[in-house]
Amino acid sequence: MQSFTLTDFGTAKLNIASIAVAGADRGDFAQTNNCGSALASGASCTINVAFTPTQAGSRTATLSISDNGSGSPQTVSLAGTGTVIQLSPVSLSFGNLKTGQSRTLATTLTNRGSAALGISRIIIAGTDYDEFHQSNNGGSSLGPGASCTISVTFRPTDFGLDSAYISISDTASGSPQQVSLSGSDFIRLR
């Protein structure tokens, strides 16, 4: 999210007719503000713009502020790069194992976008996170069309059903991405 400050530097009240996002990719940008319909002389307000790309590649739009100030409308150019990722599969089921046994399955993370995908962290989270352990061959960035493998090992330590998920924090829309994990230990050793 990017924040902008609108300030009335004039000696009279600034009347604000509209604050909107315009342009071909306007649906990828959303604005919220606390400006109201007017600003007193010397007052400021904040306009926040969120970027949620609907497609891969370069996305542009314009923030337009229509008011009674000179040079209206005031505009700010907006730009971002959309990345699209694919996870396959989106869930890993390890089946039923005895306590002490283990099974390893993998999911593949692919960058389908035209820009590099930044990856800040990959972790196991959820109720039974400590029953699952991940390793991956990815780094902090995944180029366009590139893939990495996330391997998960399930090693149950107690009787019952276990569930967790892989959480992937990245620069793609909808981050963090998730892959569900499940397994169980309903076999008792005699």
N, C-alpha and C positions, 0 to 999 in steps of 0.2 A: 504494500500500500504506500502510495506517495501522498504527502500532504503539501498543500499550497496555502499561503496566507493572502487574503484580500484585505487591503488597508485603504481607508479613506484619508488621503493626504490633503484633501481640499478643506475649505473653510465652511462648506455647507454639507448637509446630509446627502449621502449617496443612496439613491433609490435603485434597488435591484429588481429588474423585471424578470430575469430568468438566469439560471445556471444550468447548463446542459452539455452533454457530450455529443459531438457531431462527427460525421465522416463515415467513410466506407466500413470501417471496423468498429463502429461505435458500440456494438453489442458486446465487445470484449472488454470494455471499460465501464465502470459504474462509479458515479460520484455521490457522495453524501456531504452535507455541509451544515454549519450552524449559523449561517449568515442572515436568515430571515429576509424581510423585504426591504430593509434599509440599514445603513450604517451611519452612525453619528460621526461628525468630523473627528479625525484622530483614532477612530475605533477600527478594530480588525476582526476578521472571522476566519475560520479554517474550512478549507475544502479538501476532502480526502478522496482519492481516486484509487480504486482497486482494479487490478488487471487479472482477468480470468479468460485466457484465450480459448476460443472455440475451434481453432485450427492451428496447425503447425506453421511456423515461419514468421516473417515480419508482420506486425499488426500495428496500425496507426489510427489515430483519431485526434480530435481537437476538443479541448475544454473551452467552452464559450460562455462569457459572462456579459449579459446585456444589462446596461444600467444607464443612468443619466450623466455619467462621467464623459469627459472628452475622449475621443477615440473608440467609443463603444461600437461593437462589442470588444472586450479584451479577450485575447485567446492565449491558450497554452497548448503547445504541441505535445501529444502523448504518443509514446512508442513502446513496444514490447516485442518479445520473440516468444511465440508459442511452441511448446514442445509437446509431443504426444508419445506416451509410453504404452507398452503392452507387457502384461505379465502372463506367462503361460506355464503351468496352469495357475488359476487364482485361488486354489485350495489344495492342500496336501493332506491326505488321510493315510495314516500310518498303520491302521488296523489294530489288531490285538496282539500284544507282546507280553511275554513273561517279565516280571521284575528282573532287572539286570541285563536283559537283552536290548539290542538297539537296531534301528533301521534308519537309513538315510535316503531322503528324497530331495528333489531339486525343482526349482522354478527358474524360468529365464526372464530377465528384465531386458526389454529391447526398446531403444530410442527410435521411434518411427518419425520423429520430427526432423526438421532441416537445420536445427541449431543444437549445440552441445547441451546435454542434460547435466545439471549440477546435482550431485548426490552428497548430502551432508551427513546422513547416518542411516544405517540399517540395523535394526534391533528386533529382538523377540519381546513381545509384550502380551499382556492378558493374564487371566486367572492362573494358569499353570505354566507361566513362562519359563520356570526353572527346569521343566521336564524336556525342553527343546533347546537345541544349540545350533547356531547358524555360522556358516563361513561363506565368503563370497570371493570371486576373482575380479570384482570391480574396484575402481578407485573412486576419486572424488568427482570424476566427470566421465560421461559416456557420450561419444561422438554420434553424429547423425547416422542411423542405420546400424550402430554397434549394439552388442548384447553383452550381458554378463550373467553368470550363473550364481544363484543363491542356493547353497546346499543346507539342508536342515536335518539334524539327527535327533530322533526321538528315543529317549532312554527312560522308561518309566521307573520311578522309585517307590511307588505305592499302588495299591489296588484301586481301580476305578477308571473313570473316563477323564481324559485330560484335553484341554483346549487352550489355544493361544493364537497369536497371529504375528506375521512378520510386518513390521512397520518401516516403510521406506520414505524418509524425508528427502525431498528433492525439489527442483525448480519447476516441475510440471504442474499443470492445473490439477486441483484436487488433492494435493499433497497433504498429509502423508498417504501413500498408496499402501494397500494391505493385501496380504495373502493369509487365508485362514488355515489353521493347523489343528488336527485332531488325532487322537490315538487313545488306546485304552490298555489296561492290564486287568483282564478278568480271568486270567488263567492262574490258578494257585499251584505252586509246586508242592508235591506230596513227598 
